[in-house]
Amino acid sequence: MNTDTPEALSPEARTKTVPLSSGPAGPSLDTVLNRTRAAFAATRAATPADRARWLTALADALDAAHTTLVPVAQKESHLPETRLTGELRRTTFQLRLFAERLVSGALDDVRIDHADPDWPMGPRPDIRRTTVPLGPVLVFAASNFPFAFSVAGGDTASALAAGCSVVVKAHPGHPELSRLTVTTARAALDEAGAPTDLLQLIEGEQSGVNAVRDHRIKAVGFTGSTPGGRYLFDQAAARRDPIPFYGELGSTNPVVVTSAGWAERSEEITSGFAGSLTLGSGQFCTQPGVVFVPDADAFLAALPAMSAGPMLNGRIDAGYAQSLDDLASRDGVDVAHRTPGGEGEPDVVLLRTSAGAVQSDPSLIATEVFGPASLLVAYRSLDEVEAALAGFEGTLTGTVQAGGPDDADGLRMLGLLARYAGRVIWNEWPTGVTVSDAQQHGGPWPASTAPTTTSVGTAAIQRFRRPVAFQNVPAAALPPELREP
Ligand code: NAP
């Protein structure tokens, strides 16, 4: 089966799109799912160059619409204009990066074994392995990235690059922006000759659940909370035909400050921490939520003034207050610092505990508080840190704040954190996830439901393609990337 053959798109596939979104007044879910199946069938005829053209057109249209999109995003998310402008730039960069890599062939995952009569386990036939798109993909948008993890965000970019059609479940935190983005995107895709309904939008919690359960959806990309992701993952797994569910979930992103790091870089560490903690009002999945420190009192005394802007919405604000209270009331935890927020702004809070308390209750460092709060864990030795982390499961990131490159304690902690984290960081901070070829954004449960994959960077494309090996197949019947000159 060759899904990437350079046949022309059928005229039906190029029929003009009616610019609609499936909101309360949009088409039924059944119609949306039939349309995405038809769009996927039409997409099979597209080449990587076709898909690159669609992605570039999408990026151009979003950039051109920034003066309309950003104010709506600002109104719905309460995030500042500069942040949203930067996020939109990141989103269109991401679309163009996939386009560029599609054209260069850099994203092909190809292995070729020529026939070998002397292969040690017995004569070997010609085997050539590549990947093909999975089918229609359902994408759950997150609240905290109205552009980069929403309608035209990373999951959509990688699924379209992979050759899939996409249905986005809008996040209720930015409904107007979601509708505006999908209308802009559909017009651009249409103009670029993409199949009708390549990208659609659905709204409503139950629609999302029903779509996960529907046989026409072949994979799910989810960015959001651990409980929400787990529920939907279970729905996907419980299907008669279980499908891959790529959930990027919550995380506590532990940081270990070594003694040498503290002795040599205390000011740099506390100012860097304060910036990373309060960036986006702490509403980043990579926010440093747990910090192991050799001297908690000195760390607290060295902190600069901190403040945070308004939270994304009332639900997240209430969730922040609730999870903070819950963690603060646990045995061995106290509130060590609180900067009261102004009108409509959250308090910035540091809780404090000890490595010994974490050994008794490992859940202390696994509890995400989504907002500008962090848990300081005072330790007396690195053996204590290692023992405290023994009960830990998974995290998106792990950071070491060390002295120089020879800091043996830092090197030891980096090796330890790599057991739990999708990305380990030396003397920098986990917030600010660049989009590149080597990027890894994921990690063992509960950071994600799929620790072997990434949701950021060009490697994300592989989530939406599956391997197929072609054995003893004539060259004319091979996908282009498997043919040899
Ligand atoms: P959320 O509340 O889990 O919502 C995400 C999406 O999932 C929404 O569309 C929501 O729909 C849907 N959903 C959640 N639970 C559901 C359920 N039981 N049934 C049906 N649909 C359900 O998360 P959020 O408010 O967007 O974001 C906050 C969380 O996202 C934080 O924990 C943060 O760490 C995490 N996050 C992770 C990453 C990452 O890359 N790992 C990035 C950003 C954010 P409805 O609202 O309509 O119910």
Residues whose N, C-alpha, C, O or C-beta is under 5 A from the ligand:
A	BS01	NAP	F140 A141 A142 S143 N144 K169 A170 H171 P172 G204 E205 G208 V209 T223 G224 S225 T226 G228 Y231 E248 L249 G250 S251 F284 C285 F370 A447
